[in-house]
Amino acid sequence: ELFAPLRAAGYRVTLIEAENRGFGHGCNAGAAIAAGDALIFANPDIEFLTSLEPVLADQRPDRWGTVTQRDGRGRTHAFNVLPEHWSVIGSLRRAYQHRFPDHPYWGNKLYAVGAFLIVQRALSHAVGGFDEGFFMYYEEAELCRRLQMQNHRPVHYPQVEILHAAFGSATSFERTLAQETQGFLTYARVTGASSMIRVRKIVLALTAPVSKGASLQQRIFRQALHSPPDAQRKAP
């Protein structure tokens, strides 16, 4: 029933039933049986607002990127800055969510928001696909980081739009914060970007006294920091 709209639109759908080992594992499983040259990793809670024709027509062998992703308030979240480039002031100002590949400074420091990620199949295979050490959150950032390190710059398709209300996989706010924190720490460990942790500590110390959400996140973050890496990696 969930896939009926896709089948009605003419897409061939293959459903793989497997243990839930995280977003990246699911994406890799799909990529392994894909027959096309381009892979699109799309969250199940998105709504297409326009045709995908501009994406389908672009067959450059080194392309990866995303489309215009809008949330329930109409805001755009197509690209974010890779976490290792965050600063305390930038984080407090939330300055990293509205950057695009044509920016002279941020263009090579971006990752495509994983709700709709486009990668050429050969390119994804060349960099090793998703790191399955992540369960959920930041796995797309880590993949895009490797693509950027290979000097492959992202592409934005501004004329293609989707609606992503977000948190379609969330069971509770606290659970979501715990999963995001685990993904954040996994990214810091995998990439060696320890400065991320220092920045987040300072940001939470400044915001926790005036925000219940930040206070809860600070508590979760402190608990996760004192958990062994194996415990951090376990799927929620």
Long-range contacts (C-beta under 8 A, 24 or more apart in sequence): 2-44, 20-235, 21-132, 21-135, 21-235, 22-132, 22-134, 22-135, 22-136, 22-139, 22-235, 23-114, 23-130, 23-134, 23-135, 23-136, 23-139, 24-129, 24-130, 24-131, 24-132, 24-134, 24-139, 24-143, 25-130, 25-132, 27-129, 27-130, 28-129, 28-130, 28-132, 31-121, 31-124, 31-125, 31-129, 34-121, 36-121, 37-120, 37-121, 37-122, 38-63, 38-118, 38-119, 38-120, 38-121, 39-118, 39-119, 39-120, 39-121, 39-124, 40-116, 40-117, 40-118, 41-114, 41-116, 41-117, 41-118, 41-119, 41-140, 42-115, 42-116, 42-117, 42-162, 43-114, 43-115, 43-116, 43-164, 43-168, 43-169, 44-168, 45-164, 45-165, 45-166, 45-168, 45-169, 46-115, 46-116, 46-162, 46-163, 46-164, 47-162, 47-163, 47-164, 48-162, 49-161, 49-162, 49-163, 50-159, 50-160, 50-161, 51-160, 52-160, 54-157, 54-159, 54-160, 55-118, 55-157, 55-160, 58-155, 58-157, 60-120, 60-155, 61-120, 61-122, 61-123, 62-120, 62-123, 62-152, 63-118, 63-120, 63-123, 63-155, 64-112, 64-117, 64-118, 64-119, 64-120, 64-123, 64-124, 64-144, 64-147, 64-152, 64-154, 64-155, 65-101, 65-112, 65-118, 65-154, 65-155, 65-156, 65-157, 66-112, 66-113, 66-116, 66-117, 66-118, 66-154, 66-156, 66-157, 67-116, 67-118, 67-156, 67-157, 67-158, 67-160, 67-161, 67-162, 68-156, 68-157, 68-158, 68-159, 68-160, 68-161, 68-162, 69-113, 69-115, 69-116, 69-161, 69-162, 69-164, 70-161, 70-162, 70-163, 70-164, 71-163, 71-164, 71-165, 71-166, 72-163, 72-165, 72-166, 77-113, 77-164, 78-112, 78-113, 78-156, 79-110, 79-111, 79-112, 79-113, 79-154, 79-156, 80-110, 80-111, 80-113, 80-141, 81-106, 81-109, 81-110, 81-111, 82-109, 82-110, 82-111, 82-141, 82-144, 82-145, 82-148, 83-138, 83-141, 83-184, 83-187, 83-188, 83-193, 83-196, 84-191, 84-193, 84-195, 84-196, 85-109, 86-196, 86-199, 87-199, 88-199, 88-202, 88-203, 88-206, 91-199, 91-200, 91-203, 92-203, 92-206, 92-207, 100-156, 101-153, 101-154, 101-155, 101-156, 102-156, 107-153, 107-154, 108-148, 108-153, 109-148, 110-144, 110-148, 110-154, 111-140, 111-141, 111-143, 111-144, 111-145, 111-148, 111-154, 112-140, 112-144, 112-154, 113-140, 113-164, 114-139, 114-140, 114-141, 115-162, 115-164, 115-166, 116-162, 116-164, 117-143, 117-144, 118-155, 118-157, 119-143, 119-147, 123-147, 123-152, 126-150, 131-190, 133-186, 133-190, 133-233, 134-183, 134-186, 134-187, 135-179, 135-182, 135-183, 135-186, 135-233, 135-234, 135-235, 135-236, 136-169, 136-179, 136-183, 136-236, 137-179, 137-180, 137-182, 137-183, 137-184, 138-183, 138-184, 138-186, 138-187, 139-183, 141-187, 142-187, 142-190, 142-191, 145-191, 173-213, 173-216, 174-216, 174-220, 175-236, 177-213, 177-216, 177-217, 177-220, 178-220, 178-224, 178-236, 179-236, 181-217, 181-220, 181-221, 181-224, 182-224, 182-232, 182-233, 182-236, 185-224, 185-225, 185-232, 186-232, 186-233, 189-229, 197-225
